Structure formats: structure tokens, C-alpha cells
């Protein structure tokens, strides 16, 4: 079937379709899209004839281009068409919808759809997200070009290949490719959070649910507390537990503290016992205190260990710890003896003993210390992390500089923690 050049959906919608005698068969109401190789393709035209809808299969078309569309069959040979939610239609389901531009890490709106001939088929090649698409649909694209030319400016093309798009609506999921999904996992969690925050709650939930567990856990940390709670509350306890388990314990505790008590308890009961205990311990501290800011995820070794042995263990253990600035030295009773910066340990001789090289003039805070005292201590001594130690010398966790930055953000982004 001849397909000459490329066309946009706006040039096809409402266009007359001719039968084999050249008489009016009807006008294009919409186009049905199916999954194709390598890209989605048109499977049929929906024709409106005398206020009735008919389905014109792609293989029954004779000519299809921006100037003329003709059919190999007459109207009586076409089956009636009833709008079906399971069909994917360009006008109804793609135009004006929000789509994630995974390449540009932003949400865009589809103003038009570009089709191109490939092996006798019309494939969905790209979407137009710019002003050209809007003007083209209004029938004034040429006028817009002429107007801008008066000011020695040009009307830019804003086409994004379908390869670089991740549809938001559930209906479009079947058309998404593996490449966009991989690209999304490579985006910075803050960019993913921005995308989720800029779309509707329904679309954001659908988008979030399509992320892999690791990416979802990282993105969740960047969202506002109320949005975190909504997303976790909407999913099954099993999936929520998988995501929470993937997060650092302090961030997991922040999120669980915003959930309804029963939901939080269900999630805690569904994750590994050790992880649940770490989170539960953090939930026991009051907000606005060192205990409320800290994480109990840190690396500590005994004072008798050599640098060589410490480095060997560090390579395996550091993978499970979010942030590592210092190596803490604890005695057999788990009381804090000293600290060694990661830089110092990497530069030390391999046979050095940790107890001989550790810094013993320590700056610490107690679990109940006010959060502003924590911030002042980290700032005054230029620390990257501050140990939280009780009166008896037992180490409970650390507060990193990024925890303090998060604490100093405006109240809208501040987390309120309560006991579960």
C-alpha cells in the first residue's frame, strides 16, 4: 500500500477518505495503534460516516498521505466500530497526554504525532511537544512561520523520538520500550521525583509503580512526606516492604512515621527482622533531636584490627551503607573509642593497628540533643558525620552533613516522625 513521505496525525484527523470510485467514504475520526517492530504502527482508521463509526483496516487502504486517503473497499464492506477502552487511539489516548521525556528528565505534552512509512506500514515515529504541533493542529503552522520570519526568527521543531519516551498512562505501557525503562533507572532520583511531582496523583502512582525496586526506593527519598505516604499506602504491603527494605534505615523510618500506624506495622512485620529492628530503634526517638536525625547504619571495627584486614572487610560492607566518611573504632562492648577518616585509612601502612592511629579527641552528641546543636557542632568543626553516643559511651548512630541540610530545609519538606 503506497505511503508517500511522512505525515502528522493533525493532517490526517478529519481528512476525507475516498472509496474505489473516488466518492466520499467518510472522514478520519481516529487511528488505532498497535505494538510493532521496531515501533508502534497504525492497524486501522476509524471512519465517521453519517454519524456512525466504521473500522477501516490498514491493509484495505489504497493510498495514505497528507493529500489523499483512499480505500480498496466500499462502505458496505466495513464493519461498524464501537469505542473500546482496550484499543489505543491516537486522538483519544495520545494527543494532549503527558509523557515523560526520559532523555530530558522532564514531563512534556503531546501536541501532535509524527507518522512515517516503513515496509508498507505507518509507524509512530515521534511526538511533537512544541509550538509547531499546536499551530499545525490549528491549521496556522505556515502563518506562524511567516510571522516569526518578520522578526528574523524561526519556528523551532520540537520532536522527540518515541524511543526516548516513557508513557504515563497505563494504556500506553504496552508500547513502551526497554530503552526508556533503562534510561529512567539512570536518571538522578531527584529528577524522577520532580517528574512524579509535576503530574497528577493518578499518573504519578502509575509512573512510580513501573519503576524497579531500587530506583523506586531512591526516588521515594526525594519526595515530600505526604506524597511518600500516599504512594506507599496505595501499594500492597509486600511491595511496600521491598521498597522500604531497600532504603537506608533513617529514611525508611521517616516514611513509616508518616503512615497510618496499622500500615506501618504491617510493613515492619514484612521485612527482615534485623532491618525492622534498626528502623524500630530510630522510630523510638523524638523528632528534632539527634536521635531523630541519625542513621544507625555505619561502619565500625575493633581497635586490634590491622588496616589491611579493615580494608578487606570494608570492600564488602561498604556496599550496604549509604554514606561512609569515617571508620569508627568500637571496643568489645560496642563503646566508641575513636574514629579514623577514610582518607587516613587508605593512606596508612597495611600493618598499622587501628587503635594506634585513631583520633580519640571526639566530637559527639547524645541521642536527645537538640537538632540545632547538632547543626552547629557539624558546622563549627567542619565534620562530614557526627557520632551519636549516650552517657555510657555506647554508639547509637551517626548524623551526616546531608541529614543536617535536609533538616534545615523549609518546613514543607521537613519530616515529622512519630513512634509506631
VEXDREN-2710 file (C-alpha; in Angstrom, 1 decimal):
% VEXDREN-2710
k/r/px/py/pz
1/UNK/0.0/0.0/0.0
2/UNK/1.6/3.3/-1.1
3/UNK/2.7/5.6/1.8
4/UNK/4.3/8.7/0.4
5/UNK/6.6/10.6/2.8
6/UNK/5.8/11.5/6.4
7/UNK/2.6/12.9/7.9
8/UNK/1.4/14.2/11.3
9/UNK/-1.8/13.0/12.9
10/UNK/-3.3/16.5/12.7
11/UNK/-3.0/16.3/8.9
12/UNK/-5.0/13.0/8.9
13/UNK/-7.7/13.5/11.5
14/UNK/-11.0/14.8/9.9
15/UNK/-9.5/14.2/6.5
16/UNK/-11.9/12.7/3.9
17/UNK/-11.4/9.1/2.8
18/UNK/-12.4/8.1/-0.7
19/UNK/-13.8/4.7/-1.9
20/UNK/-12.5/2.9/-5.1
21/UNK/-14.8/5.2/-7.2
22/UNK/-13.4/8.3/-5.6
23/UNK/-16.6/9.0/-3.7
24/UNK/-16.6/10.1/-0.1
25/UNK/-16.4/7.2/2.3
26/UNK/-16.3/9.2/5.4
27/UNK/-13.8/11.2/7.5
28/UNK/-11.0/10.0/9.7
29/UNK/-12.1/10.1/13.3
30/UNK/-9.1/8.4/14.9
31/UNK/-6.4/5.8/14.3
32/UNK/-5.9/2.6/16.1
33/UNK/-2.3/1.9/17.2
34/UNK/-0.8/-1.5/18.0
35/UNK/2.7/-2.6/19.0
36/UNK/5.0/-3.1/16.1
37/UNK/8.6/-3.9/15.3
38/UNK/10.6/-1.7/15.7
39/UNK/7.9/0.9/16.6
40/UNK/4.2/1.1/17.2
41/UNK/2.1/1.2/14.0
42/UNK/-1.3/2.1/12.7
43/UNK/-3.6/-1.0/12.4
44/UNK/-6.8/0.7/11.3
45/UNK/-8.5/4.0/10.7
46/UNK/-11.7/4.8/12.5
47/UNK/-14.0/6.4/9.9
48/UNK/-17.0/8.6/10.7
49/UNK/-19.8/8.2/8.1
50/UNK/-23.3/9.6/8.7
51/UNK/-22.7/9.9/12.4
52/UNK/-21.7/6.2/12.5
53/UNK/-18.2/4.8/13.1
54/UNK/-16.6/2.3/10.8
55/UNK/-13.3/0.4/11.1
56/UNK/-11.1/0.6/8.0
57/UNK/-8.2/-1.9/8.4
58/UNK/-4.8/-0.7/7.3
59/UNK/-4.4/-3.5/4.7
60/UNK/-7.6/-2.3/3.0
61/UNK/-6.2/1.2/2.3
62/UNK/-5.0/2.0/-1.2
63/UNK/-3.3/5.4/-0.7
64/UNK/-2.4/7.1/2.5
65/UNK/-0.7/10.5/2.6
66/UNK/-1.4/14.1/3.6
67/UNK/-3.1/14.9/0.3
68/UNK/-5.3/11.9/-0.3
69/UNK/-6.5/8.8/1.6
70/UNK/-8.3/6.2/-0.5
71/UNK/-9.8/2.8/0.3
72/UNK/-9.8/-0.5/-1.7
73/UNK/-13.3/-1.3/-0.4
74/UNK/-16.7/0.4/-0.2
75/UNK/-18.6/1.4/2.9
76/UNK/-20.8/-1.7/3.0
77/UNK/-17.7/-3.9/3.3
78/UNK/-16.6/-2.1/6.5
79/UNK/-17.5/-3.4/10.0
80/UNK/-19.1/-1.0/12.5
81/UNK/-16.8/0.3/15.2
82/UNK/-17.6/0.8/18.8
83/UNK/-15.2/2.7/21.0
84/UNK/-13.3/0.2/23.1
85/UNK/-11.2/1.1/26.1
86/UNK/-8.8/-1.7/25.2
87/UNK/-7.9/0.0/21.9
88/UNK/-5.1/2.6/21.8
89/UNK/-6.2/5.6/19.7
90/UNK/-4.0/8.5/18.7
91/UNK/-6.5/11.2/19.2
92/UNK/-8.2/9.9/22.3
93/UNK/-5.3/8.3/24.1
94/UNK/-2.1/10.0/23.0
95/UNK/-2.7/13.6/21.9
96/UNK/-2.6/16.1/24.8
97/UNK/-1.4/13.5/27.2
98/UNK/1.6/14.0/29.4
99/UNK/4.6/11.9/28.7
100/UNK/8.0/11.5/30.4
101/UNK/10.8/12.6/28.2
102/UNK/13.4/10.3/29.8
103/UNK/16.2/11.8/27.8
104/UNK/15.5/15.3/29.1
105/UNK/14.2/14.2/32.5
106/UNK/11.0/16.2/32.2
107/UNK/7.3/15.9/31.6
108/UNK/6.0/17.1/28.2
109/UNK/2.6/17.3/26.5
110/UNK/1.9/15.6/23.2
111/UNK/0.7/18.3/20.7
112/UNK/1.0/16.1/17.6
113/UNK/2.2/12.7/16.4
114/UNK/4.5/12.1/13.5
115/UNK/4.0/9.0/11.3
116/UNK/6.3/7.7/8.7
117/UNK/6.2/4.9/6.1
118/UNK/8.2/1.7/6.9
119/UNK/7.8/-1.6/5.0
120/UNK/4.3/-0.7/3.9
121/UNK/3.2/0.3/7.4
122/UNK/2.6/3.7/9.1
123/UNK/4.8/3.7/12.2
124/UNK/4.6/6.1/15.1
125/UNK/8.0/7.7/14.8
126/UNK/7.9/10.7/17.2
127/UNK/5.8/13.2/19.1
128/UNK/5.7/16.9/18.6
129/UNK/5.9/18.7/22.0
130/UNK/6.5/22.2/20.7
131/UNK/4.6/25.2/19.4
132/UNK/4.7/23.8/15.8
133/UNK/2.4/21.0/16.9
134/UNK/-0.1/23.4/18.4
135/UNK/-0.1/25.7/15.3
136/UNK/-0.3/22.7/13.0
137/UNK/-3.5/21.4/14.7
138/UNK/-5.0/24.9/14.4
139/UNK/-4.1/25.0/10.7
140/UNK/-1.8/28.0/11.0
141/UNK/1.7/26.5/11.1
142/UNK/2.6/28.3/7.9
143/UNK/1.3/31.6/9.2
144/UNK/3.3/31.2/12.4
145/UNK/6.4/30.7/10.4
146/UNK/5.7/33.8/8.3
147/UNK/5.0/35.9/11.3
148/UNK/8.3/34.9/13.1
149/UNK/10.2/35.5/9.9
150/UNK/9.3/39.2/10.1
151/UNK/11.4/39.3/13.3
152/UNK/14.2/37.3/11.7
153/UNK/13.3/34.3/13.9
154/UNK/12.3/30.7/13.1
155/UNK/9.8/28.4/14.5
156/UNK/11.7/25.5/16.1
157/UNK/11.0/21.8/15.7
158/UNK/10.4/20.1/19.0
159/UNK/10.2/16.4/18.0
160/UNK/11.1/13.6/20.4
161/UNK/11.6/10.1/19.1
162/UNK/9.2/7.5/20.6
163/UNK/12.4/5.6/21.6
164/UNK/13.1/8.3/24.2
165/UNK/9.6/8.5/25.8
166/UNK/8.0/6.7/28.7
167/UNK/4.2/6.9/28.6
168/UNK/2.5/7.7/31.8
169/UNK/-1.0/6.3/31.3
170/UNK/-1.5/2.5/31.9
171/UNK/-2.9/2.1/28.4
172/UNK/0.4/3.2/26.9
173/UNK/2.5/0.8/28.9
174/UNK/2.4/-1.9/26.3
175/UNK/4.0/0.4/23.8
176/UNK/6.9/1.4/26.0
177/UNK/10.3/0.0/25.1
178/UNK/13.2/-1.4/27.2
179/UNK/15.4/1.6/26.4
180/UNK/13.2/4.2/28.1
181/UNK/12.9/2.0/31.2
182/UNK/16.7/1.7/31.4
183/UNK/17.1/5.4/30.9
184/UNK/14.7/6.1/33.8
185/UNK/16.7/4.0/36.1
186/UNK/19.8/6.1/35.2
187/UNK/18.2/9.4/36.0
188/UNK/19.1/11.1/39.2
189/UNK/16.5/10.2/41.9
190/UNK/15.7/14.0/42.3
191/UNK/14.9/14.2/38.6
192/UNK/12.5/11.3/38.9
193/UNK/10.9/12.9/42.0
194/UNK/10.4/16.1/40.0
195/UNK/8.7/14.2/37.3
196/UNK/6.3/12.5/39.7
197/UNK/5.6/15.8/41.5
198/UNK/4.7/17.6/38.2
199/UNK/2.0/15.2/37.1
200/UNK/-1.4/14.1/38.6
201/UNK/-1.6/11.8/41.5
202/UNK/-3.0/9.0/39.3
203/UNK/-0.3/9.4/36.7
204/UNK/2.4/9.7/39.4
205/UNK/1.3/6.5/41.1
206/UNK/1.3/4.6/37.7
207/UNK/4.7/6.0/36.9
208/UNK/6.2/5.2/40.3
209/UNK/4.7/1.6/40.2
210/UNK/6.6/1.0/37.0
211/UNK/10.0/1.7/38.5
212/UNK/12.2/-1.1/39.6
213/UNK/12.5/-1.6/43.4
214/UNK/15.9/0.1/43.7
215/UNK/15.0/3.1/41.6
216/UNK/11.7/3.5/43.4
217/UNK/13.5/3.4/46.8
218/UNK/15.9/6.1/45.7
219/UNK/13.2/8.3/44.2
220/UNK/10.9/8.0/47.2
221/UNK/13.5/9.6/49.4
222/UNK/13.4/12.8/47.3
223/UNK/9.6/13.2/47.5
224/UNK/7.6/15.3/50.0
225/UNK/6.3/13.3/53.0
226/UNK/2.7/13.5/52.1
227/UNK/3.4/12.1/48.6
228/UNK/5.6/9.4/50.1
229/UNK/2.8/8.3/52.3
230/UNK/0.3/8.3/49.5
231/UNK/2.5/6.2/47.2
232/UNK/3.3/3.6/49.9
233/UNK/-0.2/3.5/51.2
234/UNK/-1.6/2.7/47.8
235/UNK/0.6/-0.3/47.1
236/UNK/0.5/-3.8/48.5
237/UNK/2.3/-4.4/51.8
238/UNK/4.7/-6.9/50.1
239/UNK/5.8/-4.4/47.5
240/UNK/6.0/-1.5/50.0
241/UNK/8.1/-3.7/52.3
242/UNK/10.5/-4.5/49.4
243/UNK/11.0/-0.7/48.7
244/UNK/11.3/0.2/52.4
245/UNK/13.9/-2.6/52.9
246/UNK/16.0/-1.1/50.1
247/UNK/16.2/2.3/51.8
248/UNK/18.7/3.4/54.5
249/UNK/17.1/2.9/57.9
250/UNK/16.8/6.6/58.8
251/UNK/14.9/7.4/55.5
252/UNK/12.7/4.3/56.0
253/UNK/11.9/5.4/59.5
254/UNK/10.9/8.9/58.2
255/UNK/8.5/7.4/55.7
256/UNK/7.0/4.9/58.1
257/UNK/6.4/7.6/60.7
258/UNK/4.0/9.3/58.2
259/UNK/1.9/6.2/57.5
260/UNK/-1.1/5.1/59.4
261/UNK/0.0/3.0/62.4
262/UNK/-1.5/-0.2/61.1
263/UNK/0.1/0.1/57.7
264/UNK/3.5/0.9/59.2
265/UNK/3.3/-2.2/61.5
266/UNK/2.3/-4.4/58.6
267/UNK/5.3/-3.3/56.6
268/UNK/7.7/-3.7/59.6
269/UNK/6.4/-7.2/60.1
270/UNK/7.0/-8.0/56.4
271/UNK/10.7/-7.0/56.2
272/UNK/13.7/-8.8/57.6
273/UNK/14.0/-8.9/61.4
274/UNK/17.3/-7.1/61.5
275/UNK/16.2/-4.3/59.2
276/UNK/13.0/-3.9/61.1
277/UNK/14.8/-3.6/64.4
278/UNK/17.1/-0.9/63.0
279/UNK/14.1/1.1/61.8
280/UNK/12.1/0.5/65.0
281/UNK/15.0/1.8/67.1
282/UNK/15.1/5.0/65.1
283/UNK/11.3/5.4/65.4
284/UNK/11.7/5.4/69.1
285/UNK/13.5/8.8/69.1
286/UNK/11.7/12.1/69.3
287/UNK/11.7/14.4/66.3
288/UNK/14.0/17.5/66.4
289/UNK/16.7/15.5/68.3
290/UNK/20.0/13.9/67.3
291/UNK/18.3/10.5/67.6
292/UNK/15.6/11.7/65.2
293/UNK/18.2/12.8/62.7
294/UNK/20.7/9.9/62.9
295/UNK/21.0/6.7/61.0
296/UNK/22.2/3.5/62.7
297/UNK/24.0/2.4/59.6
298/UNK/27.7/2.9/59.9
299/UNK/31.0/1.0/59.7
300/UNK/32.9/0.2/62.8
301/UNK/35.8/-2.1/63.6
302/UNK/37.7/-3.2/66.7
303/UNK/40.9/-1.3/67.8
304/UNK/43.0/-4.5/67.4
305/UNK/42.3/-4.8/63.7
306/UNK/45.0/-4.0/61.1
307/UNK/44.4/-1.6/58.2
308/UNK/44.8/-4.5/55.8
309/UNK/42.1/-6.5/57.4
310/UNK/39.9/-3.5/57.8
311/UNK/40.2/-2.6/54.1
312/UNK/39.3/-6.2/53.1
313/UNK/36.1/-6.1/55.3
314/UNK/35.3/-2.5/54.1
315/UNK/35.1/-3.5/50.5
316/UNK/32.3/-5.9/51.2
317/UNK/30.4/-4.0/53.9
318/UNK/30.5/-0.5/52.4
319/UNK/28.2/-1.7/49.6
320/UNK/25.4/-1.9/52.1
321/UNK/26.0/1.5/53.7
322/UNK/24.6/4.7/52.2
323/UNK/27.3/7.1/53.3
324/UNK/30.8/6.4/54.5
325/UNK/33.1/9.2/55.6
326/UNK/34.7/7.7/58.7
327/UNK/35.6/4.3/60.2
328/UNK/34.5/4.1/63.8
329/UNK/36.5/2.1/66.4
330/UNK/34.4/0.3/69.0
331/UNK/35.6/-1.9/71.8
332/UNK/34.1/-5.3/72.6
333/UNK/31.3/-3.7/74.5
334/UNK/30.5/-1.5/71.4
335/UNK/31.6/1.7/73.1
336/UNK/33.1/4.3/70.9
337/UNK/36.9/4.5/71.3
338/UNK/37.9/6.6/68.4
339/UNK/37.5/7.5/64.7
340/UNK/39.6/7.3/61.5
341/UNK/38.8/9.2/58.4
342/UNK/38.6/7.1/55.2
343/UNK/41.4/9.1/53.7
344/UNK/43.7/8.3/56.6
345/UNK/43.0/4.6/56.5
346/UNK/43.6/4.4/52.7
347/UNK/47.0/6.2/53.1
348/UNK/48.1/4.2/56.1
349/UNK/50.6/1.3/56.1
350/UNK/48.7/-2.0/55.8
351/UNK/50.1/-3.4/59.1
352/UNK/49.1/-0.4/61.1
353/UNK/46.7/-1.1/64.1
354/UNK/43.5/0.9/64.1
355/UNK/43.8/1.6/67.8
356/UNK/47.2/3.2/67.3
357/UNK/46.1/5.6/64.6
358/UNK/42.6/6.5/65.6
359/UNK/41.6/10.0/66.7
360/UNK/40.4/10.0/70.3
361/UNK/39.5/13.6/70.8
362/UNK/36.0/13.0/69.7
363/UNK/33.1/15.4/69.0
364/UNK/29.8/13.6/69.8
365/UNK/26.2/14.4/70.7
366/UNK/23.7/12.5/72.8
367/UNK/20.6/11.0/71.3
368/UNK/18.4/13.6/73.0
369/UNK/20.4/16.6/71.9
370/UNK/18.5/19.3/70.0
371/UNK/18.9/19.2/66.2
372/UNK/20.2/22.8/66.1
373/UNK/23.0/21.9/68.4
374/UNK/23.8/19.1/66.0
375/UNK/23.9/21.5/63.1
376/UNK/26.1/24.0/65.0
377/UNK/28.6/21.2/66.0
378/UNK/28.9/19.9/62.4
379/UNK/29.4/23.4/61.1
380/UNK/31.9/24.5/63.8
381/UNK/34.2/21.5/63.4
382/UNK/33.7/21.0/59.7
383/UNK/32.5/17.5/60.1
384/UNK/31.1/15.2/57.5
385/UNK/29.5/13.0/60.1
386/UNK/28.9/13.2/63.8
387/UNK/28.6/10.2/66.1
388/UNK/25.6/9.9/68.4
389/UNK/26.8/8.5/71.8
390/UNK/24.9/8.0/75.1
391/UNK/26.2/8.9/78.5
392/UNK/27.7/5.4/79.0
393/UNK/29.7/5.7/75.7
394/UNK/27.6/3.4/73.6
395/UNK/27.4/4.5/70.0
396/UNK/23.8/4.6/68.6
397/UNK/24.4/6.0/65.1
398/UNK/25.8/8.9/63.1
399/UNK/24.4/12.1/61.7
400/UNK/25.7/13.0/58.3
401/UNK/26.1/16.5/56.9
402/UNK/23.3/15.8/54.3
403/UNK/21.0/14.9/57.1
404/UNK/21.6/18.4/58.6
405/UNK/21.0/20.1/55.2
406/UNK/17.7/18.2/54.9
407/UNK/16.8/19.3/58.4
408/UNK/17.4/23.0/57.6
409/UNK/15.1/22.9/54.5
410/UNK/11.8/24.8/54.7
411/UNK/9.0/23.3/56.8
412/UNK/7.1/22.0/53.8
413/UNK/9.9/19.4/53.1
414/UNK/10.5/18.7/56.8
415/UNK/9.6/15.2/58.0
416/UNK/7.6/14.7/61.2
417/UNK/8.4/11.5/62.9
418/UNK/6.2/9.7/65.4
419/UNK/6.5/6.4/67.2
420/UNK/5.0/3.3/65.6
END
